[in-house]
Structure formats: C-alpha cells, structure tokens
C-alpha cells in the first residue's frame, strides 16, 4: 500500500484495550505519522484486573500511562474512553459513543480489531464500528488478531500488506511501555516474528496485514 496516494489522511485506530492497536498495527501507525497523516488511537477499556477478576486501581493508572506513552512513541494522539469491561457489549449506548467519535473526527480511514477474534471485547468493538461505518464515507479495515490470542474456527485473510520495516523499532518501543504486564517479554518475540513472516510474504523485512471491509475514495 502506498499511503502517499492520499495526502494528509485522517485515521482512526480503535482498540478494545490498551495495547491492541500497538500489537496489531503499531508499525503502520508510526509509518502513517512519518508520511504526514494524522492518526488518533481510541482505546475503549483499560484492563486492570487480576486473573481472579480482582480490580487494582494502581494497575489501571500504570496501564493508562503506558497507553499514553505508547501513543507518543508512535506519534499518534489518543483518547481513552475507560468503559467498564463488564458493561462493554454490542448495544445502542456504546455504538452511539463510537458514532459521535467518528462524526466529530471525520476520518478517511478507520481500523479496528478483527471481528472473529477469540476475545469478546474485540468482537464487540468491531461490530460497533461496523455500525458506525454504515454511512460508507470512509474506508474500513481490521488488523490481525493479537498475540497472545485464542485459536478460533475462522482464519484471518490478509488482503492489505503494509511494509513496516522502517518503523518496527517504534512498534517494539511502544510495546515495551506495557512493562507492568511484561507484554514484550512474554510475547514480543511472537509479535515481531509474525511481522517478519508477513514481511517475507511480500519480499520485505517486516509487515503488518489487514482485512479490507471496504476501501472508499471520495
């Protein structure tokens, strides 16, 4: 994809959780910024529970700061909605929130989690963004399922490959801001390995891939 085909694009990158965008398309965000486009990350939920479901407000504060720091590294702005994960589901209340964000920002392109992902929040936000995209006045893409992630019956079908060889270092740096959950230490090798695999598919060192819902040029 030659993003220079469209000058000064406005891009919205939605993530159900803090770290989704960085994992799925951090290199692409950094490349877009370097090419002069405007990118805003919208994070719905700041995870802050233990494996037993016990909330920890200190962890929430740390994760919030990590999300802001990661966006700064990539060069994007960020809006954190801080929605209660136990309420987050496909409904009119939250679809309206995303509608309002889209309407105010007037994006040329929108990116969101994969709608077949094993995580229920990822599926929910994808379907709400589908609803927000119903007026068909911007292009819509889904980034590849995150690592770690559960195996599902569907397969991700990449149709858009973006070369991130020059921005892989910014992607890695953004992942390392999530030190409180040891994100890079635990799954960094797999994330970078996947980018390497996708890159080799198109003859470059690193790439990120997307499913195309609709590409619109107005």
C-alpha positions, 0 to 999 in steps of 0.5 A: 500500500502506498499511503502517499496516494492520499495526502494528509489522511485522517485515521482512526485506530480503535482498540478494545484495550490498551495495547491492541492497536500497538500489537496489531498495527503499531508499525503502520501507525508510526509509518502513517505519522512519518508520511504526514497523516494524522492518526488518533488511537481510541482505546475503549477499556483499560484492563486492570484486573487480576486473573481472579477478576480482582480490580487494582486501581494502581494497575489501571493508572500504570496501564493508562500511562503506558497507553499514553506513552505508547501513543507518543512513541508512535506519534499518534494522539489518543483518547481513552474512553475507560468503559467498564469491561463488564458493561462493554457489549454490542448495544445502542449506548456504546455504538452511539459513543463510537458514532459521535467519535467518528462524526466529530473526527471525520476520518478517511480511514478507520481500523479496528480489531478483527471481528472473529477474534477469540476475545469478546471485547474485540468482537464487540468493538468491531461490530460497533464500528461496523455500525458506525461505518454504515454511512460508507464515507470512509474506508474500513479495515481490521488488523490481525488478531493479537498475540497472545490470542485464542485459536478460533474456527475462522482464519484471518485473510490478509488482503492489505500488506503494509511494509513496516520495516522502517518503523518496527523499532517504534512498534517494539518501543511502544510495546515495551511501555506495557512493562507492568504486564511484561507484554514484550517479554512474554510475547514480543518475540511472537509479535515481531516474528509474525511481522517478519513472516508477513514481511517475507510474504511480500519480499520485505523485512517486516509487515503488518496485514489487514482485512479490507471491509471496504476501501472508499475514495471520495 
